[in-house]
Structures are given as structure tokens and as C-alpha cells.
Amino acid sequence: MVRLSLPRAVAHPVRLLPLTFLVLVFVGTLLLLLPFARTGQENPSFMAAFFTSTSAVTVTGLATVDTATYWTPVGQGIILALVEIGGLGIVALATLLGVFIGGRLGLRTRLVAQADFHVPTLGEVRPLFARIVATMLLFQLVTWIVLTLRLRGEYFDTWGQSLWHGLFYAVMAFNNAGFALESDSLVGYAGDGLIIIPISIAVFVGAMGFPVLAELRTRWRTPARWTIHTRLTVWGSLGLLVVAVVMFMAVEWTNDDTLGQLPFWHRVITGVEAGVMPRSGGFNSFDWGAVRPESLDVATVMMFIGGGSASTAGGIKVTTFLLLAYVIMAELRGDPDVTVGRRSISAATIRQALTIALLAVMLVITSTWLVLTMTGLGYGAVLFECTSAFATVGLSTGITPDLPWNAQLVLIVLMFVGRVGTITAASAFVVRSRVRRYTLPEERPIIG
């Protein structure tokens, strides 16, 4: 009985999704432990490889070691491959292999892909996957070309270096992973609009979500025909971007450690970057440890909200945040239903949004408390780091490399749960739906 029930339990779509990510994390760890993956002759650090692999698979970008100097080009290539697979989704990779080898998708593969892609019906899995691959490769190719030309013309003497750096940053940007081939991330490119802006655009587009990009591909000229999900994601993302940019520039404009000493247009470019990257990008051309507390607070909130659903971004997602805002508005106005545009939102969707948000709050607060007890660091920096890990952002105030191993484990758990989704993680071991055939008497406890 045990031998029969175990495969069935593991094969359930809700459980298989996080388990496949977990397998890739350990495969990546083993690859990074190989001698040719790292520089130097010292014994390999399991925690460094484990943390880096988790960060890459979950497309986060947090690192305990310097990516530019600790890993060889082979090791950096492994990180790039893990990010690409993690961003596209392991299920998507399996789907691709299944299509090419067998020509069709099995029911179980489609069920798991449906959960990974957030697709409402099974029939949409295969066509959506084809559009996902095409969109992903197209944006990465365009970003790669733009970055390579700029790097070759201004920063590197050889096409080889330019091509490698351009490819690395194009993949990292679209997948919203903040790994960099320079020890100071993008500080060496600060104010360079031909580097910062293409990377920021790739990060922003990658955080929109594959279903949104697939719909925009055919309906971008007719916003009136967009689905509610696309409307919430597009307009919500643009609105949050404007708020983040304006607030960051207003606070940091006179801060000599961030924007204060830069030329005018460099300040504007850096301000745009600072508005985009907390959405899940993870790159930085300035020191986030030097920003004022107000900016750190805004960035923490933006990281917690995150990007679009079924994207490479983390957080509770823009749609979750905006749906909760509509719930509040409906309650304040006394409306019996929650409506968005000319559509009503089901009670099940509202419950799911509330569950995701509350689980995320609980997870981030608990993790912050644990890291505080393990390190004694300041509350603001620890909260920023834990939120960055949970939202798979990759931004850091610089404390990650100095954290003890147990605090690093907390961040590893945060990155993993943030990537597979709070609902998926919580439901992984509760896969049976309960159908109650009776209703209980209703009672209203006092609220507020």
C-alpha cells in the first residue's frame, strides 16, 4: 500500500509543482559544488552553493558570495541556466520535451502546467505555452542585442565579453533575477540610459505575467476588450511604478549617497530604475543600504506587492493587492458585491486573495522575527531582506553575505515559498477538497 500511495501522492499537480522546483534546487547545488564551477582551491561551501542554487531557481538574485569572483564562467553559466529554467518553469520545460518527443501532452502534465501557468482551462495550456516561449525568447533576444551593442561600444574591447555580459543581463532582467557579472551590480553603469533603461524595461515586461503578455500580443490596441486580470495587472503595474518613482525621487533627490551628486538626467534614469527594480528586478546602480528610511519603506511595500500573476516576479501579486483594495471600497460603500468594471468578483476569488495576503504577512513577519533573534541587526534592514527574499526580488542592503547559516536558511525557505506561491505551498499537503453536505447556523461575531 505504501509503495502504491506514495507515487500517487507525489504525482498530484499541487504537490508535484513545488517538488520539481525542489529537485532542481538540489541538482543546481550539486553542479555548483563541482570544482570547475568556482574559483580558488579551497573546499567548496555547501551553503554558498545551496543558497545560490535556490536563489537562481526561484529567480531571486540574492547571493551570499560574489557572483563575479566566486564562480567561474562555467559556474555563472550554470546560474544562468537555472534562472532560465526557473523563470520559464520546470513544468513548462517538461511540457516542451513532451511536445517534441511525444507530440502530445498527458493529462497529468496538463494539470500541473495548468497550475503553473494559472490557466483556467486545460485546452489553453499548449497554445499558451507556445506563446510564452516565443515571447520570452523575443524579449531576451532584443534586450541582448541592445545591451551587447552598448557594452561593445562603451565598456568592453572584445565582442566575446560584450556578448556574454549582454546575454547574462538579458536573461536575468526578463526573469527578474538580480545576479550580476560585476561585484557592484550595475553601479558601474549608473546613469547610462542605454544600459539601465533596456534592463528596466525587460524587468517590467517580465513581471507582467505570461497570460497578460499573451493577451496584449493580440489586443494591445483595444484596452476596452482586455480581461479584468489584464486591466488590473497593466494599469496597476503602471500606477505602482509611477508612485514608486515619484516617491523615491522626492525623498532621495538631495541625498548625496544616492541621487544628490548625479547630473539631472542620471537622477531621472536612476529614479526610474529604483521604481522598477523593487517590483522583482533585483539590480541596483546605487547602494540600497544608503537610502533614507522613507525610501526603504516604500521599496519594502513595493516588493511585498510584487508583479503580475504567472510571471517571474514574486510578492502577493498586483491583482491580489488591487482586489483587496476593491473589497475595502465595496465594504466602505456598503455594496453587497465586489465589482471591478462591469464584472463581479466571486467570493472564492476574494477568499483566495485574502488567504494569499495573510499567509504572506504571517510568513514575512515570522521570518523577520527569526532573523532578528539570530543576528541582532536593525529591524528595517532585516525586514527589507526578508521581504526581498519572499518576493524573489534580490535587492539587498548588503547584509546577506554576513548572515549566519541559520538566518540564510530562513531566506532560502522564503525564496522557495515565494516562487512556488503561498497558496501552492500551503496546499501541497492538503490536496483533497472537502465537500460539506450541510450548512451550519450562521452567527456574526463583532468585527472592529
ChimeraX attribute file (.defattr): number of C-alpha atoms within 10 A of each C-alpha:
attribute: neighborCount
match mode: 1-to-1
recipient: residues
	/A:1	5
	/A:2	6
	/A:3	7
	/A:4	8
	/A:5	10
	/A:6	10
	/A:7	10
	/A:8	9
	/A:9	15
	/A:10	15
	/A:11	16
	/A:12	16
	/A:13	22
	/A:14	24
	/A:15	20
	/A:16	17
	/A:17	23
	/A:18	20
	/A:19	17
	/A:20	13
	/A:21	22
	/A:22	17
	/A:23	12
	/A:24	18
	/A:25	25
	/A:26	16
	/A:27	14
	/A:28	22
	/A:29	21
	/A:30	14
	/A:31	18
	/A:32	27
	/A:33	19
	/A:34	12
	/A:35	15
	/A:36	14
	/A:37	20
	/A:38	21
	/A:39	14
	/A:40	12
	/A:41	7
	/A:42	8
	/A:43	8
	/A:44	16
	/A:45	10
	/A:46	13
	/A:47	15
	/A:48	20
	/A:49	26
	/A:50	22
	/A:51	23
	/A:52	27
	/A:53	28
	/A:54	32
	/A:55	32
	/A:56	32
	/A:57	30
	/A:58	37
	/A:59	38
	/A:60	37
	/A:61	32
	/A:62	29
	/A:63	24
	/A:64	18
	/A:65	17
	/A:66	16
	/A:67	22
	/A:68	17
	/A:69	15
	/A:70	16
	/A:71	22
	/A:72	18
	/A:73	18
	/A:74	14
	/A:75	22
	/A:76	22
	/A:77	15
	/A:78	20
	/A:79	29
	/A:80	22
	/A:81	17
	/A:82	25
	/A:83	28
	/A:84	21
	/A:85	21
	/A:86	27
	/A:87	27
	/A:88	23
	/A:89	24
	/A:90	22
	/A:91	24
	/A:92	26
	/A:93	16
	/A:94	14
	/A:95	22
	/A:96	19
	/A:97	14
	/A:98	15
	/A:99	14
	/A:100	11
	/A:101	9
	/A:102	10
	/A:103	9
	/A:104	15
	/A:105	19
	/A:106	11
	/A:107	10
	/A:108	13
	/A:109	18
	/A:110	23
	/A:111	20
	/A:112	23
	/A:113	26
	/A:114	21
	/A:115	18
	/A:116	24
	/A:117	24
	/A:118	16
	/A:119	17
	/A:120	10
	/A:121	10
	/A:122	14
	/A:123	11
	/A:124	13
	/A:125	24
	/A:126	19
	/A:127	10
	/A:128	17
	/A:129	21
	/A:130	13
	/A:131	17
	/A:132	20
	/A:133	15
	/A:134	12
	/A:135	17
	/A:136	21
	/A:137	14
	/A:138	12
	/A:139	18
	/A:140	24
	/A:141	16
	/A:142	14
	/A:143	23
	/A:144	23
	/A:145	16
	/A:146	17
	/A:147	25
	/A:148	25
	/A:149	16
	/A:150	16
	/A:151	22
	/A:152	18
	/A:153	13
	/A:154	9
	/A:155	14
	/A:156	15
	/A:157	11
	/A:158	11
	/A:159	14
	/A:160	12
	/A:161	15
	/A:162	23
	/A:163	18
	/A:164	16
	/A:165	20
	/A:166	26
	/A:167	20
	/A:168	22
	/A:169	28
	/A:170	26
	/A:171	27
	/A:172	31
	/A:173	32
	/A:174	28
	/A:175	32
	/A:176	38
	/A:177	35
	/A:178	28
	/A:179	33
	/A:180	22
	/A:181	18
	/A:182	14
	/A:183	15
	/A:184	16
	/A:185	21
	/A:186	19
	/A:187	15
	/A:188	13
	/A:189	17
	/A:190	19
	/A:191	24
	/A:192	17
	/A:193	17
	/A:194	15
	/A:195	20
	/A:196	21
	/A:197	17
	/A:198	19
	/A:199	30
	/A:200	24
	/A:201	17
	/A:202	25
	/A:203	31
	/A:204	27
	/A:205	25
	/A:206	28
	/A:207	32
	/A:208	24
	/A:209	24
	/A:210	26
	/A:211	22
	/A:212	22
	/A:213	22
	/A:214	20
	/A:215	16
	/A:216	16
	/A:217	12
	/A:218	9
	/A:219	13
	/A:220	13
	/A:221	10
	/A:222	9
	/A:223	12
	/A:224	10
	/A:225	12
	/A:226	17
	/A:227	13
	/A:228	16
	/A:229	15
	/A:230	23
	/A:231	18
	/A:232	20
	/A:233	24
	/A:234	23
	/A:235	12
	/A:236	18
	/A:237	24
	/A:238	14
	/A:239	11
	/A:240	19
	/A:241	22
	/A:242	15
	/A:243	14
	/A:244	26
	/A:245	19
	/A:246	16
	/A:247	19
	/A:248	24
	/A:249	22
	/A:250	13
	/A:251	15
	/A:252	20
	/A:253	19
	/A:254	13
	/A:255	15
	/A:256	12
	/A:257	17
	/A:258	22
	/A:259	22
	/A:260	14
	/A:261	13
	/A:262	17
	/A:263	10
	/A:264	12
	/A:265	12
	/A:266	16
	/A:267	20
	/A:268	19
	/A:269	19
	/A:270	26
	/A:271	23
	/A:272	21
	/A:273	28
	/A:274	28
	/A:275	25
	/A:276	30
	/A:277	28
	/A:278	29
	/A:279	35
	/A:280	36
	/A:281	39
	/A:282	29
	/A:283	32
	/A:284	24
	/A:285	19
	/A:286	22
	/A:287	16
	/A:288	20
	/A:289	16
	/A:290	15
	/A:291	19
	/A:292	15
	/A:293	13
	/A:294	13
	/A:295	20
	/A:296	20
	/A:297	15
	/A:298	17
	/A:299	26
	/A:300	24
	/A:301	17
	/A:302	26
	/A:303	31
	/A:304	31
	/A:305	26
	/A:306	33
	/A:307	35
	/A:308	32
	/A:309	26
	/A:310	22
	/A:311	28
	/A:312	32
	/A:313	35
	/A:314	35
	/A:315	32
	/A:316	27
	/A:317	28
	/A:318	27
	/A:319	24
	/A:320	25
	/A:321	20
	/A:322	17
	/A:323	20
	/A:324	17
	/A:325	12
	/A:326	17
	/A:327	19
	/A:328	13
	/A:329	14
	/A:330	15
	/A:331	13
	/A:332	9
	/A:333	9
	/A:334	9
	/A:335	11
	/A:336	8
	/A:337	13
	/A:338	20
	/A:339	16
	/A:340	16
	/A:341	8
	/A:342	7
	/A:343	10
	/A:344	10
	/A:345	16
	/A:346	11
	/A:347	11
	/A:348	9
	/A:349	12
	/A:350	17
	/A:351	12
	/A:352	13
	/A:353	21
	/A:354	17
	/A:355	15
	/A:356	22
	/A:357	22
	/A:358	14
	/A:359	16
	/A:360	24
	/A:361	15
	/A:362	12
	/A:363	20
	/A:364	23
	/A:365	14
	/A:366	14
	/A:367	22
	/A:368	24
	/A:369	15
	/A:370	15
	/A:371	24
	/A:372	17
	/A:373	11
	/A:374	14
	/A:375	14
	/A:376	9
	/A:377	13
	/A:378	9
	/A:379	13
	/A:380	14
	/A:381	22
	/A:382	23
	/A:383	21
	/A:384	23
	/A:385	26
	/A:386	29
	/A:387	34
	/A:388	34
	/A:389	34
	/A:390	32
	/A:391	36
	/A:392	37
	/A:393	35
	/A:394	29
	/A:395	32
	/A:396	25
	/A:397	16
	/A:398	16
	/A:399	13
	/A:400	19
	/A:401	15
	/A:402	12
	/A:403	17
	/A:404	12
	/A:405	14
	/A:406	13
	/A:407	20
	/A:408	21
	/A:409	16
	/A:410	17
	/A:411	27
	/A:412	23
	/A:413	17
	/A:414	24
	/A:415	32
	/A:416	26
	/A:417	24
	/A:418	28
	/A:419	30
	/A:420	20
	/A:421	23
	/A:422	23
	/A:423	18
	/A:424	22
	/A:425	19
	/A:426	15
	/A:427	13
	/A:428	19
	/A:429	13
	/A:430	11
	/A:431	14
	/A:432	7
	/A:433	6
	/A:434	6
	/A:435	6
	/A:436	7
	/A:437	5
	/A:438	5
	/A:439	6
	/A:440	6
	/A:441	4
	/A:442	6
	/A:443	6
	/A:444	5
	/A:445	6
	/A:446	5
	/A:447	4
	/A:448	3
